[in-house]
Each structure stands twice: as structure tokens, then as C-alpha cells.
């Protein structure tokens, strides 16, 4: 998997560390450009919507707080942020290994996108979250199968393409 830094909402090296009881913004917003994410156009000109994946990379240690990952869009990138996708609300101590959000971005999304981490009830501590866009089927499958995250490291594993001789030398 190649994690394109231009398609990451979070800081790649550290992720985001939302803690406050509020909407905690991700590290980066993504500008889709005037015509949308042209890199996500499929063969024959069909629109292939990217997936937004939000995963906990380091578990939270707090037991009382709840977290929801929310994708927002805006026309100008500074104001008018509107919720367009919400993940489930999960207890902070129970989110390790589960996707906070894994969904296709609606084709009606406005130009700018950001992820906010909506924390309620109590402050969270010692956790980090990684959020990014992808079209990579293997990344989506891993997010939905609750695999160990660590930026989807495959140490000691071989990809299906290599195992089937597609990319073997």
C-alpha cells in the first residue's frame, strides 16, 4: 500500500490526538479542486468515489469518553463546514482495532473536506487516530476486518498479488 501524503487528513508520522470534549479537527483538510479529485476518476471516465478511512492507531486510555469520526465539507475551506458522513459513536477505550469511519465520499461533496473527532462525555487521553482517502481495495478490506492497524503494516506477510504470481519475479 502507498499512503499518499496529499490524501491524508492526519499527520502521517503521528496521526491526530483528539482529546477535548468538542469537535477536534484533523491535522489537514483536503482540497478536491474545482472539478473534484481528478485522480479518482475511473477508466472510461466513470466517477469512482474514494473511501475515507478513519482508524485508531494508538488506543485511548480513558474509559469515560465517547468518540465519533465525522467527515465534513465546505465550499471555501474556512467557514460553512457541514457534516456529510458520521461514523458510529464508540467508547474511547473500546475503539482499538475498529474503524471509526469507513465509507465512500458522496459525489455531492463540496470542494474542501476535513475530518473532525466529536468527543463527548469525558476527555480522552493517550490515543491517536489516522484518517485518509484511498481507492486501494486491500486497505478498505483491512479497515473493515478490524486488523491491527499500525498504518496497515504487513511485516511477515505477502500480498495476494505476489502470492498468486502476478507481481512475482
C-alpha positions as CSV (number, residue, x, y, z in Angstrom):
1,X,0.0,0.0,0.0
2,X,1.2,3.5,-0.8
3,X,-0.2,6.1,1.6
4,X,-0.2,9.4,-0.4
5,X,0.5,12.3,1.9
6,X,-1.7,14.6,-0.2
7,X,-4.7,12.3,0.7
8,X,-4.1,12.2,4.5
9,X,-6.2,14.2,6.9
10,X,-3.9,13.2,9.7
11,X,-0.2,13.9,10.2
12,X,1.3,10.8,8.6
13,X,4.0,10.2,11.2
14,X,2.0,10.8,14.4
15,X,-1.7,10.8,13.5
16,X,-4.2,13.1,15.2
17,X,-4.6,13.1,19.0
18,X,-8.1,14.3,19.8
19,X,-8.7,14.8,23.5
20,X,-11.2,17.6,24.3
21,X,-14.9,17.3,24.7
22,X,-15.8,19.1,21.5
23,X,-15.2,18.8,17.7
24,X,-11.4,18.2,17.4
25,X,-10.3,19.0,13.8
26,X,-7.9,16.8,12.0
27,X,-4.4,18.0,11.1
28,X,-5.1,18.7,7.4
29,X,-8.0,19.4,5.1
30,X,-8.1,18.2,1.6
31,X,-8.9,20.5,-1.4
32,X,-10.6,18.4,-4.1
33,X,-10.0,21.2,-6.6
34,X,-12.6,22.9,-8.7
35,X,-13.5,19.7,-10.6
36,X,-13.2,17.2,-7.7
37,X,-10.4,14.7,-7.1
38,X,-9.4,14.0,-10.8
39,X,-7.1,11.3,-9.6
40,X,-10.1,9.3,-8.5
41,X,-11.7,9.1,-12.0
42,X,-12.0,5.5,-13.2
43,X,-11.4,4.0,-16.6
44,X,-13.8,5.2,-19.3
45,X,-14.4,8.5,-17.3
46,X,-16.7,6.9,-14.7
47,X,-16.5,8.5,-11.3
48,X,-15.0,6.2,-8.7
49,X,-15.6,7.8,-5.3
50,X,-12.7,7.5,-2.9
51,X,-13.2,6.0,0.6
52,X,-12.5,7.9,3.8
53,X,-10.9,5.6,6.3
54,X,-10.5,6.7,10.0
55,X,-8.7,4.2,12.3
56,X,-7.4,4.3,15.8
57,X,-3.6,3.8,15.6
58,X,-2.9,4.1,19.3
59,X,-5.7,3.1,21.8
60,X,-7.1,5.7,24.2
61,X,-6.6,5.0,27.9
62,X,-9.7,6.9,29.1
63,X,-12.8,4.9,29.9
64,X,-15.5,7.6,30.2
65,X,-15.4,9.4,26.9
66,X,-17.0,8.6,23.5
67,X,-15.7,9.4,20.0
68,X,-17.4,9.8,16.6
69,X,-15.5,10.4,13.4
70,X,-17.3,12.9,11.2
71,X,-16.4,13.9,7.6
72,X,-17.3,17.5,6.8
73,X,-17.3,19.5,3.6
74,X,-17.1,23.3,2.9
75,X,-17.3,25.5,-0.2
76,X,-14.4,27.8,0.8
77,X,-12.4,25.8,3.4
78,X,-12.7,28.3,6.2
79,X,-16.4,28.5,7.1
80,X,-19.6,26.7,6.4
81,X,-18.3,23.2,7.5
82,X,-21.2,20.7,7.2
83,X,-21.4,17.1,8.4
84,X,-21.7,14.8,5.4
85,X,-20.8,11.4,6.9
86,X,-20.8,10.2,10.5
87,X,-19.3,7.0,11.9
88,X,-20.7,5.2,14.9
89,X,-20.3,6.7,18.4
90,X,-17.9,4.4,20.3
91,X,-16.4,4.4,23.9
92,X,-12.9,5.7,23.8
93,X,-11.4,2.7,25.5
94,X,-13.1,0.2,23.1
95,X,-12.2,1.6,19.7
96,X,-8.8,-0.1,19.2
97,X,-8.8,-2.2,16.1
98,X,-12.1,-0.8,14.8
99,X,-12.8,1.7,12.0
100,X,-14.3,4.9,13.3
101,X,-15.4,5.6,9.8
102,X,-15.1,3.7,6.5
103,X,-17.3,4.9,3.7
104,X,-17.3,6.2,0.2
105,X,-17.3,10.0,-0.1
106,X,-20.6,11.2,-1.7
107,X,-20.1,12.7,-5.2
108,X,-22.1,15.7,-4.0
109,X,-19.3,16.7,-1.5
110,X,-18.2,20.3,-1.8
111,X,-14.6,21.3,-2.6
112,X,-12.9,21.1,0.8
113,X,-13.0,18.0,3.1
114,X,-11.9,17.6,6.7
115,X,-12.4,15.0,9.5
116,X,-13.4,16.1,13.0
117,X,-13.4,13.8,16.0
118,X,-16.5,14.5,18.0
119,X,-15.7,13.6,21.7
120,X,-18.5,13.6,24.3
121,X,-19.0,12.9,28.0
122,X,-15.3,12.9,29.1
123,X,-11.8,13.9,27.9
124,X,-9.8,11.2,26.1
125,X,-6.2,10.5,26.7
126,X,-3.1,8.9,25.2
127,X,-4.6,7.9,21.8
128,X,-4.1,8.7,18.2
129,X,-6.2,8.4,15.1
130,X,-5.2,8.3,11.4
131,X,-7.6,9.5,8.7
132,X,-7.0,9.4,4.9
133,X,-8.6,8.8,1.5
134,X,-8.0,5.7,-0.6
135,X,-9.2,3.7,-3.5
136,X,-7.0,0.7,-2.5
137,X,-9.2,-2.3,-2.1
138,X,-6.8,-4.1,0.3
139,X,-6.8,-1.0,2.6
140,X,-10.6,-0.9,2.7
141,X,-10.8,-4.7,3.4
142,X,-8.3,-4.4,6.2
143,X,-10.2,-1.5,7.7
144,X,-13.5,-3.4,7.7
145,X,-11.9,-6.6,9.0
146,X,-10.6,-5.0,12.2
147,X,-7.0,-5.9,11.6
148,X,-4.2,-4.5,13.7
149,X,-3.6,-1.0,12.3
150,X,-0.1,0.4,12.7
151,X,-0.6,2.1,9.3
152,X,-1.6,-1.4,7.9
153,X,1.9,-2.8,8.3
154,X,2.3,-6.1,6.5
155,X,5.5,-7.3,8.2
156,X,5.9,-11.0,7.7
157,X,3.0,-11.1,5.2
158,X,3.0,-11.4,1.5
159,X,0.4,-9.7,-0.7
160,X,-2.2,-11.7,-2.6
161,X,-0.8,-10.4,-5.9
162,X,2.7,-11.7,-5.1
163,X,1.4,-15.0,-3.7
164,X,-0.5,-15.6,-6.9
165,X,2.4,-14.8,-9.1
166,X,1.0,-11.6,-10.5
167,X,3.9,-9.5,-9.2
168,X,6.4,-12.3,-8.5
169,X,9.8,-12.1,-10.2
